[in-house]
Each structure stands twice: as structure tokens, then as C-alpha cells.
Amino acid sequence: MSTSTTAAPLLQADGIAKRFGQVVTARSVDFHVKAGEALGIVGPNGAGKSTLLNLVTGTLPVDGGRIRFDGEDVTRLPAARRTERGIGRTFQVPRPFEGLTVFENVLVGASFGAGKRGREANEQAWEALETSGLDHLANTRAGSLRLLDRKRLELARALATQPRLLLLDEIAGGLTEQELPTLIETIATIRDRGTGVIWIEHIVHALLQVVDRLMCLAQGDVVATGDPHEVMASDEVAAVYLGAVDSQDELVAEPTTAHTEEAQA
Ligand SMILES: Nc1ncnc2c1ncn2[C@@H]1O[C@H](COP(=O)(O)OP(=O)(O)OP(=O)(O)O)[C@@H](O)[C@H]1O
């Protein structure tokens, strides 16, 4: 658990708005994260979760609202400048440089993300590899890694930029139940060292083992936010997920109905 949750927010996002044509991915979203705190984000597919991360990193511009990082207004700051300030991220689909070794991949993060050179970049890359539990595979070609190690590499590449805020986009996706505990432990360690973490994840039980607060998004609106277990138990969140299940059921139900009518005819 975080030890510094009474501190001022590291990241403060107010009234964040974003739309793609008719699709509203953020209506007026407020959230914050403190140093040493982990915020989880859940919500059905298409809720706007990844887009929200892209707005925080600066990969996409906001349509409205304000983002402050460590007291500075970064709303209009280019993505590279935000990385330099200490906002790092992993991507939903890891895309390492397949032909480079694991170490070389992480060195790229230390060099271009954190702006380190020479020995300092090397040390930073090693530290990121050790934290991610990937140091034993430093000389392996990234293209030959299994999924868990690709995820670890994704994490190490982000850590090599020395983030004070780490954004994780479905880092546990696709992993087996046996593979989850070490990854969960690693994320908790990073948080406990004082890094702010925002973690988007569909594997809710993994999320609940780490996050201090949870926010549920649906169609660009915050449905609930607060204590993780209370949020997951709330009627509002149940309705959102039930809605998603209902619409899937409808899709499944159509052919069944048609089949029954056919049989009766
Ligand atoms: N660059 C873009 N251009 C147009 N529409 C986009 C773009 N990025 C996202 N969208 C749309 O915005 C909506 C929200 O997408 P987003 O990826 O943020 O959702 P999500 O909550 O992360 O979903 P998932 O859990 O499936 O990853 C979707 O309808 C998506 O198609």
C-alpha cells in the first residue's frame, strides 16, 4: 500500500474532454494520482480508457480540460517533453525492436526517453531490467521472447525513461494465471518506491491486488471512483458491465430465436 497518499497530486486532470466525430471518449473527466499511489481504470471495451492515457502522455491533444503534472500545466506540452518531465507508459500491444537484444531495446528507452548517455544510460537500462525481472535475458533477441517476457520488456522500456508517473495499458492482458503474481508484485514494488501508477486492466482481480483507488469509465463518463472493492461492488458499475453482457447476449440470442422460429415453421 502507498505510504504517501496524503501528498499533493503528482497528476491532476480536470474536465478532460475528447471526441472522435460522434464518439465521445471523455465528456468531462476529473482524476488525480499521487506519488506512490496506484489508480486503476476499468470499463467496457471502447469506454475511452486507452484514449485517456494518450491524452495524459500527449500522444493525442485534449479537446478541453487541463492536465497538471507536478504542479506544471502540461496540457499543451508535446509528448516527448512530457516523457522528459517523467510521464512514462507501456502499450497494450508490445512492439519492441524485434532484431535488437532485450538490453538494446531498454537502452533505447534510457537514451531517447530519459536522455541519458554512455555509462549512465547503461546503468539505467540495467536497473530497469532488474526491476522488471528480465536481466537474465538481457542478450536475448527481443523477437524470440514469449508473451510474459515481452510484457516485462515493455515495462522495462518504460522504466528506463525514469518515470515518476507510469501508465500501464493492459500489461497483464493475455497472461496465464500462473504468470500474473510476479508481474503484480513488480508493479506493487514500483508503486511502493514512490512512482505514481495508472493501470488500465480488464483482469480485475489482478488490478485489485495493487491499486489504491479505482475509476470506472463508460462511454467517456466516470461511472464510479474510490475504494477499489466498493467501486466494483457498486450498482452503477454492475449496471455498466451488465449492459455490456446484455448487448452481447442479444447478439447471441438472435440466431437462437431465428433457429427456434425455423424449427416451429
Ligand atoms: N484515433 C482514433 N480515431 C477515431 N476513433 C478512435 C481513435 N482512438 C479511439 N477511437 C475510438 O474511441 C473509442 C474509445 O476507444 P479506447 O481505445 O480509448 O477505448 P478503451 O476503453 O481503451 O477500449 P478497450 O478496453 O477495448 O481497449 C472507441 O470507440 C474507439 O474506436
The ligand as an SDF file (V2000), in Angstrom:
LIG
                    3D

 31 33  0  0  0  0  0  0  0  0999 V2000
   -7.6010    7.7350  -33.2010 N   0  0  0  0  0  0  0  0  0  0  0  0
   -8.9020    7.4390  -33.1680 C   0  0  0  0  0  0  0  0  0  0  0  0
   -9.7290    7.8420  -34.1610 N   0  0  0  0  0  0  0  0  0  0  0  0
  -11.0480    7.5610  -34.1400 C   0  0  0  0  0  0  0  0  0  0  0  0
  -11.6640    6.8870  -33.1340 N   0  0  0  0  0  0  0  0  0  0  0  0
  -10.8840    6.4550  -32.1240 C   0  0  0  0  0  0  0  0  0  0  0  0
   -9.4810    6.7070  -32.0840 C   0  0  0  0  0  0  0  0  0  0  0  0
   -8.9820    6.1720  -30.9380 N   0  0  0  0  0  0  0  0  0  0  0  0
  -10.0190    5.6050  -30.2990 C   0  0  0  0  0  0  0  0  0  0  0  0
  -11.1540    5.7740  -31.0120 N   0  0  0  0  0  0  0  0  0  0  0  0
  -12.4950    5.3220  -30.6150 C   0  0  0  0  0  0  0  0  0  0  0  0
  -12.7290    5.8370  -29.3120 O   0  0  0  0  0  0  0  0  0  0  0  0
  -13.4440    4.8820  -28.5160 C   0  0  0  0  0  0  0  0  0  0  0  0
  -12.6700    4.6100  -27.2610 C   0  0  0  0  0  0  0  0  0  0  0  0
  -11.5020    3.8790  -27.5850 O   0  0  0  0  0  0  0  0  0  0  0  0
  -10.4220    3.4510  -26.4900 P   0  0  0  0  0  0  0  0  0  0  0  0
   -9.3870    2.6500  -27.1980 O   0  0  0  0  0  0  0  0  0  0  0  0
   -9.9860    4.6320  -25.7370 O   0  0  0  0  0  0  0  0  0  0  0  0
  -11.2980    2.5290  -25.5480 O   0  0  0  0  0  0  0  0  0  0  0  0
  -10.8390    1.5240  -24.4020 P   0  0  0  0  0  0  0  0  0  0  0  0
  -11.7130    1.8050  -23.2430 O   0  0  0  0  0  0  0  0  0  0  0  0
   -9.3720    1.6040  -24.2000 O   0  0  0  0  0  0  0  0  0  0  0  0
  -11.2200    0.1150  -25.0340 O   0  0  0  0  0  0  0  0  0  0  0  0
  -10.5290   -1.3420  -24.8780 P   0  0  0  0  0  0  0  0  0  0  0  0
  -10.8200   -1.8140  -23.4920 O   0  0  0  0  0  0  0  0  0  0  0  0
  -11.2290   -2.1530  -25.9170 O   0  0  0  0  0  0  0  0  0  0  0  0
   -9.0460   -1.1850  -25.1640 O   0  0  0  0  0  0  0  0  0  0  0  0
  -13.6460    3.6510  -29.4140 C   0  0  0  0  0  0  0  0  0  0  0  0
  -14.9450    3.7360  -29.9800 O   0  0  0  0  0  0  0  0  0  0  0  0
  -12.5800    3.7990  -30.4650 C   0  0  0  0  0  0  0  0  0  0  0  0
  -12.9690    3.2030  -31.6740 O   0  0  0  0  0  0  0  0  0  0  0  0
  1  2  1  0
  2  3  1  0
  2  7  2  0
  3  4  2  0
  4  5  1  0
  5  6  2  0
  6  7  1  0
  6 10  1  0
  7  8  1  0
  8  9  2  0
  9 10  1  0
 10 11  1  0
 11 12  1  0
 11 30  1  0
 12 13  1  0
 13 14  1  0
 13 28  1  0
 14 15  1  0
 15 16  1  0
 16 17  2  0
 16 18  1  0
 16 19  1  0
 19 20  1  0
 20 21  2  0
 20 22  1  0
 20 23  1  0
 23 24  1  0
 24 25  2  0
 24 26  1  0
 24 27  1  0
 28 29  1  0
 28 30  1  0
 30 31  1  0
M  END
$$$$
